[in-house]
Amino acid sequence: MSKKLKIFRMIELIIGIIGIVLPCILYFMDILSGAESGILTVVGVVIFNHAADLSNKDKTEKKI
């Protein structure tokens, strides 16, 4: 895997983690409503899972 692709995956993982944590914090600060917080958390989980799946796919391709 190229260095640029590794950096992109790390950025994607970080964005996913921020997308999971930040809506919860904003909800408890009464900046977001419950529905908005839930939607943003789902988006963060999807981004995080996408990056994790791509990383796992790369690891299995290297073993073959």
C-alpha positions in Angstrom: 0.0 0.0 0.0 1.3 3.4 -0.9 2.2 6.0 1.7 -0.5 8.4 0.4 -3.1 5.7 0.8 -2.0 4.9 4.4 -2.2 8.6 5.2 -5.7 8.8 3.7 -6.9 5.8 5.7 -5.5 7.3 8.9 -7.3 10.6 8.2 -10.5 8.6 7.5 -10.2 6.8 10.8 -9.7 10.0 12.7 -12.7 11.6 11.0 -14.8 8.6 11.9 -13.8 8.7 15.5 -14.5 12.5 15.7 -17.8 11.8 14.0 -18.7 9.3 16.7 -17.6 11.3 19.7 -18.4 14.9 18.8 -22.1 14.6 18.4 -22.4 13.1 21.8 -20.6 16.0 23.3 -22.6 18.6 21.4 -25.8 16.8 22.5 -25.0 17.1 26.1 -24.0 20.7 25.7 -27.6 21.3 24.2 -26.2 22.4 20.9 -27.7 19.5 18.9 -31.0 17.8 19.3 -31.3 14.1 19.8 -32.1 13.3 16.2 -29.3 15.4 14.8 -26.8 13.8 17.2 -28.0 10.3 16.2 -27.7 11.0 12.5 -24.2 12.5 12.9 -23.1 9.5 15.0 -24.4 7.1 12.4 -22.4 8.9 9.7 -19.3 8.7 11.9 -19.8 5.0 12.5 -20.2 4.4 8.7 -17.0 6.3 7.9 -15.0 4.5 10.7 -16.3 1.1 9.5 -15.5 1.8 5.9 -11.9 2.7 6.8 -11.5 -0.3 9.0 -12.9 -2.6 6.3 -10.5 -1.2 3.8 -7.6 -1.7 6.2 -8.6 -5.3 6.8 -9.0 -5.9 3.1 -5.4 -4.7 2.5 -4.1 -7.0 5.3 -5.7 -10.1 3.8 -4.5 -9.2 0.3 -0.9 -9.0 1.5 -1.1 -12.5 3.0 -2.2 -14.1 -0.2 
